[in-house]
Amino acid sequence: MFEAIPLEVFQARTGIVSKDFLFTPEVAEIVSLRSISSVSQVHIMPIPYLKKLLLNISTVGDANCRVYRGCKMKRVKIDPLQVRIGQTFVERQKCLKILEEFPGTFSGFDVPSGFTNHPSLIVIGKTGTDSVAIAHYLPPIIEIRKGGRNPKILDGIHRSFLTQAVGTTIETVMFYDVAVPFPCETRDWEDISLVDAKPPKEKRFFDLKPEYFRDLKQVGVDG
């Protein structure tokens, strides 16, 4: 569950200040993209903004552990068949929702069509309670461990599943030389189940190490 983040809390957590990056003075909070009922502005995310978001991600077990500090970050278009997956399942309904609803999210804006091509975006609009809010759209986040070779998908498994199913590539944010252990073991796509309902918590990941779970939501990323 993504809880809205008041603007001042978001600024304190990330170092992103409104005078530099936020494009309307009415913004009151940071919300999930699905909470935006009416989109008014879409902006390509500046690299400094993206870095401040992602470099301030910590682990659930240690709020002072910045997972990506000191890592190399690149935007890479990748075939998802190259990545390893730690989540044991993909939800059929969530895949259908992406296919049916996502194409209309940015209708009326001149951004690349299709979720495989979208860059990082700052979305401004109104929520169901009529407040003005910011939401973030990020491509899937991929990690390569320090000294390792195998890319591991941290966020964006459903978009990646659909992409590999049709045999194409997808835009990602790739982190190299990640020293913090990945929060679970990883497998190949053939080991992932397509399900109608989420399995019990203890069966959602391969050998989960919860203390290393990345806390994306605290910086306004709805993973």
N, C-alpha and C positions, 0 to 999 in steps of 0.2 A: 504493500500500500504506500503510495507516494503522498506525503503530507506537504502542503504548500509551505514555502519558506518565505518569511517576511523579507522584504528587500534589504533592510539593514543587517539582518542575520547573514544573508547570502553574501553581502559585501564584506562582512567581517571574516567569513570563512574562506573567501576566494581572493580578496584583494582587488576584485573588480569594482570600480567606482562608477557611479551613474554618469558623471560628467564626461567620462572617457568613452563609454560603450553603450549605454542604454539610450534608446532612440526616442523616447517620449517621457515627459515628466510625470505622467499619470500612473506609471507602473508601480504597483503596490506589493507584488509578490512574485515568486517563481513557482510555477506549477508544472505538472505533467502535460505533455502535448495533448493527450486525450481530454484534458480538462478545458482546453480552449474551444469554445463553442463558435466563436466568430473571429477569424483571422483578419487583422487589419494591416500588418506589416510582416514582411519576410526579408531577412538580411543574411547575406553570406557572413559566416562567423569569422571575425578577424583572428589571425593566428595567435596574437597575444591573449585574446579572450579564451580561445580553446586551450592554450597552455595553462592559463590560470585555473580553468575548470579542472583539467585532468591532473595537473601536478599537485593539486590539493586533495586528491582522493586519498583517503586513509583506509586502514583495515578496520574491521569491526572490533578486533581485539585490542587495538592500540591506536587511539585517535591522533597520536603524534607520529605515527609511521606513515610517511608520505610514499606511497608505493612507487611512483614514477619519477621521483626526484633523481636526477643524475642519469636518467635513461634517454636514449635517442628516440625521438618521435618522428614518424614519417606518415604521409598519406600514401597508401598503397592500394592499387586495384589488384584483387587476389581471387583465385579460384578457390572456393570454400573446401573443395576436396583436399586441399593442401593442409587444412587446419585440423587440430585435435579438439575434441569436445569433452567437457566435464559434466555437462548436464545429461541425465539418463533418458530424457524424453523431449518430444516436441508436441505441442498441443495442436490437434487438427483444427479446432475452432479458431485459434489465434492465427493460424496460417490463412484460413478462409477470410478472416477479418482484414488481414493485410491486403489480400488480393482484391477484396470487394470495396473496402473503405479508404485505404491509403491513397489511391490515385486521386481522390477528391480533396485531400487535405490542403494542397497548395493550388487548387484550381483558381485561376484568375491572376496568378503570379508567374513571371517568366523565369522559372527555375527548371532544371533538367527533369524530364519525366521519368518515372519509374524509380523505385527505392534503391535499385542497384547503382544508380548514378548520382544520388543526392550527396552533396557535400555537407559539412557541418553548418547548421542554420540557427539563427536566432529568430524566434517567432513571437510576435506581439499580437495580442487580441483580448477579447473579453471572455470571462469564464461564465458559468451558469448563474453565478451570483452578481454578474454585471460589473465585476471589478476588472481593471486592466492588469494584465499579467504577462510575464515572459515565460516561454517554454523553449527548451533546447531540443533540436534534432541532431543526433550524432550518428555517423556510420558505425557499423560494428567495431568493437575494440578488440584488438588482437595483441597478445603478448608473446615474446620470445625470451626465454629465460637466459640469464647470463651464462655463457658457455654452452648454451643449447642451440638446437637447430629447428626443433618442431614448433611451429606457430600454434598457439592455443587461443581459442575464442573465449573471451571474457563476457562479452555482451553482444547481442544481436543474433542469437542462435536461430530464431524463426526466419528472419530475412536471409540468413546464410543457408538454411535448409532449403528454402524455396529457390534460391539462386543455384545451388548445386544440383537441384532436381531438374532444372531446365538447361544445365550445362553451360552457364555463362560465368561472368566475374562480377565482383561487387566492390565498391569503394570501402576502404577501412581506414581506421587510425591504428597504426602499428607501433608498438613500443618494443625496443630492442634492449637487451642486457638488463632485464628485470631481475633484481636480486631477491625480492620478497617472494617466498614460495607461493606457487599457484594454490588456490584454495581447495583443490580436489585433484584426483587422478583424472587422466583423460583417455579417450578412446577414439576410434574411427566412426564414421557415419553409420556403418552397418550395425553398430552396437547400440544405436539410439532408437528408441521406440516412438512411433507415432500414436498418440493416445487421445481419448475423448475427454479425459479428466486427469488433473494433476495427481500423480501418485502421492502417498504419504511423505511427509517431510524427510524422513530418514532414507527414502529411496529416490530422492530427486537428483542426487549427485553421486559420482563414483568416489567413495572414500573421502567424504567431505571433511575438511579441516576448518571449522567455522571461524576460528580466530584469524584466519587469513582472508576471509571473505572481504571483497572490496566494497566500501560503503559509497556507492555512486550517488545515492539519493541525497546525501548530505550536501552535495555541491550542485544539486539541481539537475542531475542526469537520471532520467527514469529508465533504468535498465530492465 
